[in-house]
């Protein structure tokens, strides 16, 4: 599997946490 494909195989809660962190980092910049 490619890394990008593997990322989407993660548990939903893990994806939600990553997305939340990305949003926070974007808002802080």
N, C-alpha and C positions, 0 to 999 in steps of 0.2 A: 504493500500500500504506500501511496505517496503521503508525505507528511500532512498535506492539506486534507486528504481524504481521511487519514487517521484522526485528525482533530475533530471531525464531525461524527466520529464513532464514540466520542466521549459520552459520559453520562450527562443528561440534560441539566442537572444542577451544576455540574462543572462548567458547561458551556455558559450557563446563565451568569455564573460568577465571573468568568472571563469577560463576557460582554459588559457586565456592570463595571468592572475595573477599567475597561477601555473607555466607556462613557465618562467615568469619573476623571480619568487622565485627560481626556479631550476637553472636558469642561474646565479643568484647572489650568490648561495651557492658554 
